[in-house]
Amino acid sequence: MAADLNIDDSAHSDYNDTNMFMKSSSRVHRSHRKMPAVSRWPFALFSLILLPHLRPANLIANDLNDLFSSHPLPGATVGVMVQSLLDGQVYYRKNADADLMPASNLKLLVSAAALHWLGPAFRYQTQLLYTGKITSRGVLEGNLILKGSGDPSLSTADLIQLANRVKRDGIHQISGRIVLDNHIFDDRRIGYGWECDDLPYYYAAGIDGLNVNHNLMSVQVLPGRRADDPVRVLTKPLHTYFTVVNHAVTVQAGDPSHLVVTRKLGRDVLVVSGQLAMNLSPNLYRPTVITVNNPTRYIGLLFRHILIHDDVRGLVNRSRNKPSFVIGTTPVGAKPLATHYSVALSRLLQLMNRPSDDFIAECLLKTVGTVVSHKGSDPSGIADEMSWFSTLELPVDQINVVDGSGLSRHDLVTPHFFCDLLSDMRFSSNVFTYVESLPVAGQSGTLKYRMHGTLAAGNCTAKTGSLDHVSTLSGYVTTKDGEPLCFSILLNNFLTSDRQAERLEDRVVEKLAEIDRFVSSDSHKAGSK
């Protein structure tokens, strides 16, 4: 199965430009990695000359303690750790060894493991092959095979390009079937412990060896022509994929509008309920997206539709025993027609971490398992993650990981573990790819609208996370006096709003960015009033 995956063997080459990122904790020095002398000495000089004159670390801890006291979160378990990336000194600990739900901070783990095992230049390959022969009349006397590698980024446009290749090769009719080879992954499509209420919605899409459009369908609901008419339900890119149960009605102009669009559990049945006013502005008819229950059936129907539209005939076999597409494996000797390559992993990580895309994370986890252990499953991918983390001397026996995205409430990680991982990744050959995949405060991704107008804006790069009663933030920030820090803030079981929890996280990071230990403690206190 791994033969379908393009692996970058250069990913494990030595990194020779670590001037900005000094690996600091004593644990790393016990491993046998050596920092190039040319990039080690500036930080050693900084530590020897300047650190004795800096503001004592206990004042940093006092600042954060005061912050947590003045911004309480009722019912919350608060886990925090802040560590220097220069010498490994821990500046702050609060329940740092408590196992807490990380939410999407868990993507920091799969990002690191994917970079290590696959390399930043890795690309998924979706192959189009055929069996039999192509006659002079343009008839494929055999099967057309679509073979997946678990690509989470494949789109309708990519399928159209593959279909165009069929036509360019002179195939106008297929006497056999479309064979869908999705066997690179196991058949478990959703993560362990995912809540059933989440499954119809975009962030909980199931994955397969063949995926398209994140395994989502766009659903748009429009008012009928008259009051009391059923609303109109339009789905894209296929109009007939879902069975639609429409309980929603059109109401008079000026009446309130409210709609619920969902999918029945375990079925491709779309349920629409509520009401929609006739005079509602078309700009407010916003489409929603709903997950499909059977990703392979979805891509099969879509690819067949594209081929027929592209004038490749003979696909709809009316025999009940011979459907137009089947799930199967690629036989030895199948001939290649075309290959679609995804963007490189370095770009996929940006597409995952900046908006916090669960679907990509889950595909990457199974891909790691496929490449390393030749088993495209969550348990295999997790075992390979932990295997590498163990070589870094990370305490893998103190955490519990069950998926790649953090959507499961069974995931448990400590702030200490996150800081150790973040510190290790600063030393990694993949440091720039890793850090650049993360949102930047005040600028990009899920941090775009946070920490504006502070010293953390444009400075802090970190991964956000959110579940019901869970909010997390882990990443990097540089102090005003120039010291790089890593931090992890895990807030669980709070009874306040998500925004209040996020504001507390922001204030912690802003406080770290404001640290200037060249200022005396008295001056600091005066300036913090």
C-alpha positions as CSV (number, residue, x, y, z in Angstrom):
1,M,0.0,0.0,0.0
2,A,2.8,2.4,0.8
3,A,3.9,2.2,-2.8
4,D,1.2,4.7,-3.6
5,L,2.8,7.3,-1.4
6,N,5.5,9.7,-2.3
7,I,8.0,10.0,0.5
8,D,10.8,12.5,0.8
9,D,14.0,10.7,1.9
10,S,15.7,14.1,2.5
11,A,13.4,14.9,5.4
12,H,15.9,13.4,7.9
13,S,18.9,15.4,6.7
14,D,20.9,17.4,9.3
15,Y,19.7,21.0,9.8
16,N,22.4,23.6,9.5
17,D,20.7,26.8,10.1
18,T,19.5,26.8,13.7
19,N,20.7,30.3,14.7
20,M,17.3,31.4,15.9
21,F,16.2,28.2,17.6
22,M,18.3,26.8,20.5
23,K,17.2,23.5,22.0
24,S,17.3,24.1,25.7
25,S,16.1,21.4,28.0
26,S,18.5,19.1,29.7
27,R,16.5,16.1,28.5
28,V,17.6,16.9,24.9
29,H,21.3,17.0,25.9
30,R,21.0,13.4,27.1
31,S,20.0,12.4,23.6
32,H,22.9,12.3,21.2
33,R,22.0,15.2,19.0
34,K,24.6,17.9,18.7
35,M,24.0,21.6,18.0
36,P,26.3,23.1,15.5
37,A,28.9,25.2,17.4
38,V,28.4,28.2,15.1
39,S,24.8,28.5,16.3
40,R,25.3,27.4,19.9
41,W,27.7,30.1,21.2
42,P,25.5,33.2,20.8
43,F,22.9,31.8,23.1
44,A,25.5,30.6,25.6
45,L,27.0,34.1,25.6
46,F,23.5,35.6,26.1
47,S,22.9,33.3,29.0
48,L,26.3,33.9,30.7
49,I,26.4,37.7,30.4
50,L,22.7,38.8,30.5
51,L,20.6,36.3,32.5
52,P,22.2,37.1,35.9
53,H,21.0,40.7,35.4
54,L,17.5,39.9,34.3
55,R,14.3,40.2,36.4
56,P,13.9,37.1,38.7
57,A,11.8,34.3,37.3
58,N,9.6,34.3,40.4
59,L,8.3,37.7,39.4
60,I,7.1,36.2,36.1
61,A,5.2,33.6,38.1
62,N,3.8,36.2,40.3
63,D,2.4,38.1,37.3
64,L,0.7,35.0,36.0
65,N,-0.7,34.0,39.4
66,D,-2.1,37.5,39.7
67,L,-3.7,37.2,36.2
68,F,-5.4,33.9,37.1
69,S,-6.7,35.3,40.3
70,S,-8.2,38.3,38.6
71,H,-9.7,36.4,35.7
72,P,-11.2,33.3,37.3
73,L,-13.0,30.6,35.2
74,P,-15.7,29.0,37.4
75,G,-15.3,25.2,37.6
76,A,-12.3,25.2,35.4
77,T,-9.2,23.0,35.7
78,V,-6.4,25.2,34.5
79,G,-3.1,23.6,33.2
80,V,-0.3,25.9,32.2
81,M,3.5,25.6,31.6
82,V,5.9,28.2,30.3
83,Q,9.5,27.3,29.4
84,S,12.5,29.1,28.1
85,L,13.9,27.8,24.8
86,L,17.4,29.1,25.7
87,D,18.2,27.1,28.8
88,G,15.1,25.0,29.5
89,Q,14.2,27.0,32.6
90,V,10.6,26.5,33.6
91,Y,9.2,30.0,34.4
92,Y,5.7,28.9,35.3
93,R,3.8,25.7,36.2
94,K,0.2,25.3,37.1
95,N,-1.1,21.7,37.0
96,A,1.5,21.2,34.3
97,D,1.5,17.4,34.7
98,A,-2.3,17.0,34.8
99,D,-3.9,15.0,32.0
100,L,-6.3,17.4,30.2
101,M,-8.4,17.4,27.0
102,P,-6.2,19.1,24.4
103,A,-8.9,19.6,21.7
104,S,-7.2,20.7,18.5
105,N,-3.9,21.3,20.2
106,L,-3.5,17.5,19.5
107,K,-2.8,18.5,15.9
108,L,0.7,19.5,17.1
109,L,1.4,15.8,17.6
110,V,0.3,14.6,14.2
111,S,2.0,17.5,12.6
112,A,5.3,16.6,14.2
113,A,5.0,12.9,13.5
114,A,4.0,13.4,9.9
115,L,7.0,15.7,9.3
116,H,9.3,13.2,10.8
117,W,8.0,10.1,9.1
118,L,6.8,11.5,5.7
119,G,9.0,14.6,5.2
120,P,7.8,18.1,4.2
121,A,7.9,17.2,0.4
122,F,5.6,14.2,0.7
123,R,2.6,14.2,-1.7
124,Y,-0.4,12.0,-1.9
125,Q,-1.0,10.3,-5.2
126,T,-4.4,9.4,-6.7
127,Q,-4.0,7.1,-9.6
128,L,-6.1,6.3,-12.7
129,L,-5.4,3.0,-14.2
130,Y,-7.1,0.5,-16.5
131,T,-7.2,-3.2,-17.3
132,G,-7.7,-4.8,-20.7
133,K,-7.1,-2.9,-23.9
134,I,-8.2,0.3,-25.7
135,T,-9.5,-0.5,-29.2
136,S,-9.0,1.6,-32.3
137,R,-12.7,2.7,-31.9
138,G,-11.9,4.2,-28.4
139,V,-13.6,1.4,-26.4
140,L,-11.9,0.4,-23.2
141,E,-12.5,-3.4,-23.1
142,G,-11.8,-3.7,-19.4
143,N,-12.1,-1.7,-16.2
144,L,-11.2,1.8,-15.3
145,I,-9.6,2.0,-11.8
146,L,-9.5,4.9,-9.4
147,K,-6.9,4.1,-6.8
148,G,-6.7,6.3,-3.6
149,S,-3.9,7.0,-1.2
150,G,-6.0,8.8,1.4
151,D,-5.6,12.3,0.0
152,P,-7.6,14.7,2.2
153,S,-7.4,17.5,-0.4
154,L,-8.8,15.8,-3.5
155,S,-11.5,18.0,-5.1
156,T,-14.1,17.9,-7.8
157,A,-11.7,19.9,-10.0
158,D,-9.0,17.2,-9.5
159,L,-11.5,14.5,-10.6
160,I,-12.3,16.6,-13.7
161,Q,-8.6,16.7,-14.6
162,L,-8.4,12.9,-14.3
163,A,-11.6,12.5,-16.4
164,N,-10.1,14.8,-19.1
165,R,-7.2,12.4,-19.3
166,V,-9.5,9.6,-20.1
167,K,-10.9,11.5,-23.0
168,R,-7.5,12.7,-24.2
169,D,-6.3,9.1,-24.4
170,G,-9.1,8.4,-26.9
171,I,-11.4,6.5,-24.6
172,H,-15.1,7.2,-25.4
173,Q,-16.7,4.0,-24.0
174,I,-16.0,1.6,-21.2
175,S,-17.3,-1.9,-21.5
176,G,-16.3,-2.8,-18.0
177,R,-16.7,-1.1,-14.7
178,I,-15.3,1.8,-12.6
179,V,-13.3,0.1,-9.8
180,L,-12.8,2.2,-6.7
181,D,-9.7,1.1,-4.8
182,N,-9.9,2.5,-1.3
183,H,-8.0,-0.2,0.5
184,I,-5.0,1.9,1.7
185,F,-7.0,2.7,4.9
186,D,-9.0,0.5,7.2
187,D,-12.8,0.7,7.1
188,R,-13.2,2.7,10.4
189,R,-14.2,6.1,9.1
190,I,-14.7,8.1,12.3
191,G,-12.5,8.5,15.4
192,Y,-12.9,6.7,18.7
193,G,-15.2,8.5,21.1
194,W,-16.5,11.1,18.6
195,E,-19.9,12.3,19.7
196,C,-22.8,11.2,17.4
197,D,-24.3,14.6,17.5
198,D,-21.2,15.9,15.7
199,L,-21.2,13.4,12.8
200,P,-23.4,15.3,10.3
201,Y,-21.2,18.4,10.5
202,Y,-18.1,19.5,8.6
203,Y,-15.6,19.1,11.5
204,A,-16.5,15.4,12.0
205,A,-16.4,14.1,8.4
206,G,-15.5,10.4,8.1
207,I,-12.4,9.5,6.1
208,D,-11.6,6.8,3.6
209,G,-8.9,5.7,1.2
210,L,-10.7,7.7,-1.5
211,N,-12.0,11.1,-0.4
212,V,-13.3,14.1,-2.3
213,N,-14.3,17.6,-1.2
214,H,-13.5,16.7,2.4
215,N,-16.4,14.2,2.1
216,L,-18.8,17.1,2.4
217,M,-21.8,18.2,0.3
218,S,-23.1,21.8,0.0
219,V,-26.7,22.2,0.9
220,Q,-28.6,25.4,0.0
221,V,-32.2,26.0,1.1
222,L,-34.4,28.5,-0.8
223,P,-38.0,29.7,-0.2
224,G,-40.7,28.3,-2.3
225,R,-42.7,30.4,-4.7
226,R,-45.6,31.0,-2.3
227,A,-46.3,30.9,1.4
228,D,-47.0,27.4,2.7
229,D,-44.9,25.8,-0.1
230,P,-42.1,23.5,0.9
231,V,-38.7,25.1,0.8
232,R,-36.4,24.2,-2.1
233,V,-33.4,22.1,-1.2
234,L,-30.4,22.1,-3.5
235,T,-27.3,20.0,-3.1
236,K,-23.9,20.3,-4.8
237,P,-21.9,18.9,-6.5
238,L,-24.5,16.1,-6.9
239,H,-28.2,16.8,-6.9
240,T,-29.3,13.3,-6.2
241,Y,-26.9,11.9,-3.7
242,F,-29.0,12.4,-0.6
243,T,-32.5,11.2,0.1
244,V,-34.1,14.5,1.2
245,V,-36.8,14.6,4.0
246,N,-38.1,18.1,3.8
247,H,-40.2,19.3,6.7
248,A,-39.5,23.0,6.2
249,V,-42.0,25.5,4.7
250,T,-42.1,28.9,3.2
251,V,-43.7,31.6,5.3
252,Q,-45.0,35.1,4.6
253,A,-42.6,38.0,4.0
254,G,-41.6,39.5,7.4
255,D,-42.1,36.3,9.4
256,P,-39.1,35.0,11.3
257,S,-36.8,32.4,9.5
258,H,-35.2,29.5,11.3
259,L,-33.8,26.3,9.7
260,V,-32.2,23.1,10.8
261,V,-30.3,21.1,8.3
262,T,-28.8,17.7,9.4
263,R,-28.3,14.1,8.4
264,K,-29.7,11.0,9.9
265,L,-27.1,9.0,11.8
266,G,-25.5,6.3,9.7
267,R,-27.5,7.1,6.6
268,D,-27.3,9.5,3.6
269,V,-30.7,11.0,4.4
270,L,-30.8,14.8,4.6
271,V,-33.4,16.2,7.0
272,V,-34.5,19.9,6.7
273,S,-36.9,21.5,9.2
274,G,-38.1,24.9,10.1
275,Q,-39.3,27.9,8.0
276,L,-37.9,30.4,5.6
277,A,-39.5,33.8,4.8
278,M,-40.2,34.7,1.2
279,N,-38.6,38.1,1.3
280,L,-35.3,37.0,3.0
281,S,-32.4,38.5,1.2
282,P,-30.7,36.0,-1.2
283,N,-27.4,37.0,0.5
284,L,-28.7,35.3,3.6
285,Y,-29.4,32.0,1.9
286,R,-26.1,30.8,3.0
287,P,-25.3,27.2,2.0
288,T,-24.3,24.8,4.8
289,V,-22.1,21.7,4.4
290,I,-23.1,18.2,5.6
291,T,-21.0,15.1,5.8
292,V,-21.6,12.1,3.6
293,N,-22.1,8.7,5.3
294,N,-20.4,6.7,2.5
295,P,-17.4,8.5,1.1
296,T,-16.6,5.8,-1.5
297,R,-20.1,5.8,-2.9
298,Y,-19.9,9.7,-3.0
299,I,-16.7,9.7,-5.1
300,G,-17.9,6.9,-7.3
301,L,-21.1,8.7,-8.2
302,L,-19.3,12.0,-8.7
303,F,-16.6,10.5,-10.9
304,R,-19.2,8.6,-13.0
305,H,-21.2,11.8,-13.4
306,I,-18.1,13.7,-14.5
307,L,-17.1,11.0,-17.0
308,I,-20.6,10.9,-18.5
309,H,-20.7,14.7,-18.7
310,D,-17.3,14.6,-20.4
311,D,-18.8,12.3,-23.1
312,V,-17.3,9.1,-21.9
313,R,-20.3,6.8,-22.6
314,G,-21.1,3.2,-21.7
315,L,-20.8,3.6,-18.0
316,V,-24.3,2.9,-16.7
317,N,-24.6,-0.8,-16.9
318,R,-28.3,-1.6,-16.4
319,S,-27.8,-5.2,-15.3
320,R,-28.7,-5.5,-11.7
321,N,-25.7,-7.8,-11.1
322,K,-23.2,-5.3,-12.7
323,P,-23.3,-1.8,-11.2
324,S,-21.4,0.9,-13.0
325,F,-18.9,1.1,-10.2
326,V,-17.6,-1.3,-7.6
327,I,-15.2,-1.3,-4.7
328,G,-12.2,-3.5,-5.5
329,T,-8.4,-3.8,-5.5
330,T,-6.0,-2.9,-8.2
331,P,-4.8,-6.0,-10.0
332,V,-1.1,-6.7,-10.8
333,G,-0.4,-5.5,-14.4
334,A,-3.0,-2.6,-14.4
335,K,-1.8,0.1,-16.8
336,P,-1.5,3.7,-15.6
337,L,-3.4,6.5,-17.3
338,A,-2.8,9.4,-15.1
339,T,-1.7,10.4,-11.5
340,H,-2.9,13.4,-9.5
341,Y,-0.4,14.7,-6.9
342,S,-1.6,16.6,-3.9
343,V,0.2,19.7,-2.6
344,A,3.3,19.0,-0.5
345,L,2.9,18.1,3.2
346,S,4.5,21.5,4.1
347,R,1.4,23.2,2.5
348,L,-1.1,20.6,3.8
349,L,0.1,21.4,7.4
350,Q,-0.8,25.0,6.8
351,L,-4.2,24.0,5.5
352,M,-4.7,21.9,8.6
353,N,-3.3,24.0,11.4
354,R,-4.2,27.5,10.5
355,P,-8.0,26.9,10.2
356,S,-7.8,23.8,12.4
357,D,-8.9,21.2,9.9
358,D,-9.9,17.9,11.6
359,F,-10.3,16.0,8.3
360,I,-6.7,16.5,7.2
361,A,-5.4,15.5,10.7
362,E,-7.3,12.2,10.6
363,C,-6.0,11.4,7.1
364,L,-2.4,12.2,8.2
365,L,-2.6,10.0,11.2
366,K,-3.7,6.9,9.1
367,T,-1.1,7.8,6.5
368,V,1.7,7.7,9.1
369,G,0.5,4.2,10.0
370,T,0.4,3.2,6.3
371,V,3.9,4.4,5.6
372,V,5.6,3.2,8.8
373,S,3.7,0.1,9.8
374,H,1.9,-0.7,6.6
375,K,-1.5,-0.5,8.4
376,G,-3.7,2.5,7.6
377,S,-5.5,2.7,10.9
378,D,-5.7,5.1,13.9
379,P,-4.1,2.6,16.3
380,S,-1.2,2.0,13.9
381,G,-0.6,5.7,13.3
382,I,-0.7,6.5,17.0
383,A,1.7,3.7,17.8
384,D,4.1,5.1,15.2
385,E,3.7,8.6,16.7
386,M,4.5,7.3,20.1
387,S,7.4,5.3,18.8
388,W,9.1,8.4,17.6
389,F,8.2,10.5,20.6
390,S,9.8,7.8,22.8
391,T,13.1,8.3,21.0
392,L,12.9,12.0,22.0
393,E,12.4,10.8,25.6
394,L,8.9,12.3,25.8
395,P,6.8,10.7,28.5
396,V,4.3,8.9,26.2
397,D,3.1,6.7,29.1
398,Q,1.6,9.8,30.7
399,I,-0.8,10.7,27.9
400,N,-3.7,9.1,26.0
401,V,-4.2,9.7,22.3
402,V,-7.0,8.1,20.3
403,D,-7.3,10.2,17.2
404,G,-5.4,12.7,15.1
405,S,-7.6,15.8,15.4
406,G,-8.4,16.1,19.1
407,L,-12.1,15.8,18.5
408,S,-12.4,12.9,20.9
409,R,-12.8,13.7,24.6
410,H,-10.8,10.6,25.3
411,D,-7.6,12.4,24.3
412,L,-5.6,13.5,27.4
413,V,-2.3,15.4,27.3
414,T,-0.3,17.4,29.8
415,P,0.9,21.0,29.4
416,H,4.4,19.6,30.2
417,F,4.2,17.2,27.3
418,F,3.3,20.0,24.9
419,C,6.2,22.1,26.0
420,D,8.6,19.3,25.7
421,L,7.3,18.6,22.1
422,L,7.4,22.2,21.2
423,S,10.9,22.5,22.5
424,D,12.0,19.5,20.5
425,M,10.5,20.8,17.3
426,R,12.5,24.0,17.7
427,F,15.6,21.8,17.3
428,S,14.2,19.7,14.5
429,S,15.3,20.0,10.9
430,N,11.6,20.7,10.1
431,V,11.4,23.6,12.5
432,F,10.4,26.2,9.9
433,T,7.8,24.1,8.2
434,Y,6.3,23.2,11.7
435,V,6.2,26.8,13.0
436,E,5.0,28.3,9.7
437,S,2.0,26.0,9.7
438,L,0.7,27.6,12.9
439,P,-1.7,30.5,13.2
440,V,-0.1,33.9,14.0
441,A,-1.7,36.1,16.6
442,G,-3.5,39.1,15.0
443,Q,-2.6,37.9,11.4
444,S,-3.7,34.4,10.3
445,G,-5.8,31.4,10.9
446,T,-7.8,30.9,14.1
447,L,-5.7,33.6,15.8
448,K,-6.3,36.3,13.2
449,Y,-8.7,38.3,15.3
450,R,-7.0,37.7,18.7
451,M,-4.3,39.8,20.5
452,H,-4.6,42.7,18.1
453,G,-2.7,45.8,19.3
454,T,-0.4,43.9,21.7
455,L,3.2,42.8,21.7
456,A,1.9,39.3,21.0
457,A,0.4,40.3,17.7
458,G,2.7,39.1,14.8
459,N,4.9,37.5,17.5
460,C,3.0,34.5,19.0
461,T,2.6,31.4,16.7
462,A,0.3,28.8,18.4
463,K,-2.3,26.2,17.9
464,T,-5.8,26.8,19.2
465,G,-8.3,24.2,20.4
466,S,-11.9,24.2,21.3
467,L,-14.6,21.7,22.4
468,D,-17.6,22.2,24.6
469,H,-16.2,23.5,27.9
470,V,-12.6,23.1,26.6
471,S,-10.3,25.8,25.3
472,T,-6.6,25.4,24.6
473,L,-3.6,27.3,23.2
474,S,0.0,26.0,22.9
475,G,2.9,27.4,20.9
476,Y,5.7,30.0,20.9
477,V,6.2,33.6,21.8
478,T,9.2,35.9,22.2
479,T,9.5,38.2,25.2
480,K,10.1,41.9,24.8
481,D,13.7,41.4,25.9
482,G,14.2,38.9,23.2
483,E,13.9,35.4,24.8
484,P,12.0,32.7,22.9
485,L,9.5,30.8,25.0
486,C,7.2,27.9,24.5
487,F,3.9,27.6,26.4
488,S,0.9,25.4,26.8
489,I,-2.5,26.6,28.3
490,L,-5.1,23.9,28.7
491,L,-8.5,25.0,30.1
492,N,-11.0,22.3,30.9
493,N,-14.5,22.1,32.4
494,F,-15.1,25.8,32.6
495,L,-18.7,27.0,32.9
496,T,-18.2,30.4,31.2
497,S,-18.3,31.3,27.6
498,D,-15.6,30.2,25.1
499,R,-14.7,33.9,24.5
500,Q,-14.0,34.4,28.2
501,A,-11.6,31.4,28.2
502,E,-9.9,32.6,25.1
503,R,-9.5,36.1,26.6
504,L,-7.7,34.5,29.5
505,E,-5.4,32.6,27.2
506,D,-4.7,35.8,25.3
507,R,-3.8,37.7,28.4
508,V,-1.3,35.1,29.5
509,V,0.4,35.2,26.1
510,E,0.3,39.0,26.1
511,K,1.9,39.1,29.5
512,L,4.7,36.8,28.3
513,A,5.3,39.0,25.3
514,E,5.6,42.0,27.6
515,I,8.4,40.5,29.8
516,D,11.4,42.9,29.9
517,R,13.8,41.8,32.6
518,F,16.2,44.6,32.0
519,V,13.6,46.7,33.8
520,S,13.8,46.7,37.6
521,S,11.1,45.0,39.5
522,D,10.0,48.3,41.0
523,S,9.7,49.8,37.5
524,H,7.8,46.8,36.4
525,K,5.3,47.1,39.2
526,A,4.8,50.7,38.5
527,G,4.2,50.1,34.8
528,S,1.7,47.3,35.4
529,K,-0.9,49.3,37.3
